[in-house]
Amino acid sequence: MTLPNAAPVGLTMQLPHDRDVVELVDYIISQNRADLPHATKVHNIVREFGMTPIAAESALERVAGGMVLAAFGDGNTTPDCGSDPIAYHSFQRTVERRVAAPM
């Protein structure tokens, strides 16, 4: 992904050429863990990834969607990596954390 404006296209986004979706997902998860106000998270994502505020909001929603599917899905709910890579990687990270730290 190489377009610099980071505008959402469907459920995929264009990121700066030196950043990838996994970095974005990990960054958003770290922002969520820090329990920052929503507006601060949006601001930080815009600054860190050169995204528009609308794209940052969408990325936050996609990460949350992947986490919810991983937490409450029936095992057949994995997001499609091609059409929704942010939710897909968020789902994968959530599953990995659950496996690493069973209750």
C-alpha positions in Angstrom: 0.0 0.0 0.0 1.7 3.2 -1.1 -0.7 6.1 -1.5 0.1 8.9 0.9 -3.4 10.3 1.6 -4.5 7.3 3.6 -8.1 7.6 2.5 -10.4 4.6 3.1 -11.4 2.5 0.1 -14.2 0.2 1.2 -12.8 -1.7 4.1 -9.1 -1.3 3.0 -6.9 1.7 3.4 -4.0 3.2 1.7 -1.1 3.7 4.1 2.2 5.6 3.7 4.7 3.4 1.8 6.8 2.8 4.9 3.9 1.5 7.1 1.8 -1.6 6.9 -1.5 -2.8 8.2 0.0 -4.9 11.0 1.8 -1.8 12.4 -1.4 0.1 12.3 -3.3 -2.6 14.1 -0.6 -3.0 16.7 -0.5 0.8 17.2 -4.3 1.0 17.7 -4.3 -1.9 20.1 -1.6 -0.2 22.1 -3.6 3.1 22.1 -6.7 1.1 23.4 -4.6 -0.5 26.1 -3.4 2.9 27.2 -7.1 3.8 27.8 -6.8 7.1 26.0 -9.8 9.3 25.1 -11.2 8.5 21.7 -10.2 12.0 20.3 -6.6 11.5 21.5 -6.5 8.1 19.7 -7.7 9.6 16.5 -5.2 12.5 16.7 -2.4 10.0 17.4 -3.3 7.8 14.5 -3.5 10.8 12.2 -0.1 12.0 13.3 1.6 8.6 13.3 0.2 7.2 10.0 -0.6 10.4 8.0 -4.2 9.4 7.8 -7.3 11.6 7.6 -9.4 11.8 10.7 -12.1 9.8 8.9 -9.7 7.1 7.9 -8.4 7.0 11.5 -12.0 6.6 12.8 -12.6 3.8 10.3 -9.4 2.0 11.4 -10.4 2.2 15.0 -13.8 0.7 14.1 -12.2 -2.1 12.0 -9.8 -3.0 14.9 -12.7 -3.1 17.3 -14.7 -5.3 14.8 -11.9 -7.8 14.6 -11.6 -8.0 18.3 -15.3 -8.5 18.8 -15.4 -11.3 16.2 -12.5 -13.0 17.9 -14.0 -12.7 21.4 -17.5 -13.7 20.6 -17.5 -15.3 17.2 -18.3 -18.9 16.5 -15.0 -19.9 14.8 -16.4 -19.3 11.3 -16.3 -15.5 11.6 -12.7 -14.7 10.6 -12.7 -11.5 8.6 -11.4 -11.8 5.1 -7.8 -10.6 4.8 -8.2 -9.3 1.3 -11.4 -7.3 1.8 -10.9 -6.2 5.4 -7.2 -6.5 6.4 -7.5 -4.3 9.5 -10.2 -6.5 11.0 -8.4 -9.6 9.9 -5.1 -8.7 11.6 -7.0 -7.4 14.7 -8.8 -10.7 14.9 -5.6 -12.6 14.6 -3.9 -10.6 17.3 -6.8 -11.1 19.6 -6.8 -14.9 19.0 -3.0 -15.0 19.6 -3.4 -13.2 22.9 -6.2 -15.6 24.0 -4.1 -18.6 23.1 -1.0 -17.1 24.9 -2.9 -16.3 28.1 -5.7 -18.9 28.6 -8.1 -18.1 31.4 
